[in-house]
């Protein structure tokens, strides 16, 4: 397996010639220069063979060969104009059955492991989110309880304030009425007492006058005799 540090593509990483040389040097435990010479020799041999019209068949890996492509008319994808493509000889690679099987098995394994790791990550995220939600809900309820208690206290205070004036106001009115009645009774009682006090000396004076008249009559009768 080639270990690379190249940028990833939608299908994987791009392995260039330098990275292939590093992989060969690591695999064979040789210097990078020797690995580079080996890779160049293999590529030059394949290229020379297919240029001369030969096939290079690597058992289990694939076959390198050339094919003849006839002249054709293509379309420019930008402008849509017709473009004449001349006949040409093009290289072609046909993968072997062993390479296909290896790619399919390892690819399926990698996809399965990738799916498992992704599923584990999503499950871990869900559990963390649920745990965070559970931790957050008690705090919310604890914060909501004092608010409800304060609201209940406010409602009780308001209800008591509404009830208190209704009960106290009639009591105050009754007290005021009784006080007014007492003051009226006192006011009416004082003039009556004054009148009786005024009448009492008058009666006494009249009684004194009558007694004086009686004594004077007795004296006059005594003198006449």
C-alpha positions, 0 to 999 in steps of 0.5 A: 500500500502506498502511503501518500500525503497528496491532496484527496480527491472525490475517489481518493488521493493522487499518487505522483511519481515521487510518492511512488518512488518513496513507497518502493524505497520503503518496501524494498528498504533501499535508498530513494535514488535506487528506488527512483532508478528502478521505477524509471526502468520499469516505466521506460520498459513498458513505454518502449514496448507499447510504442513498438506495438507490443503488449506488456502483460503483467500477470495478476496486474494487467496488460499495457497495449496500444489501439488505433482510434479512427478519425472522428468529429467531436463537439467543443463543450464550451462553444458547441462547435464541431471539431475534427479529431484525426486518427491516432494511436493511443495507449490502453491498459486493461486490468487483470482479474487479480487486480480487479478482485483485490480492488473490489475486496479491499475497496468494499472492506474500506467502505465498510470500515468507513461506514462503521466509523461514521456510524460510531461517530454519529452515535457518539455525537447523538449520545453527547447531544442527549447527555447535554440536553439532559444536563441542560433540562434540570437547569432550566426547570430549576431556573423556572421554579423560582420564577413560578414561585415568584409569580405565585407570590406576586399573585397572592400579594395582589389577591391580598391587596385586593381583598384588604381594602374591601374589608378595611374600607367598610370597617373604617366607614362604620367607625366613622359613622359611630364616631359621627353619631357620638359627636351628634349625640354629644352636641345634642346633649350639651344644649339640653343640659344647658337648657335644664341648667338654665331652667333650674335657677329660674324655678328656684327664683320663682319659688323664692319670690312666692315664699317672699310674697307669702311672708309679706302677706302674713306680715300684713295680716298680722299688722291689720289685726 
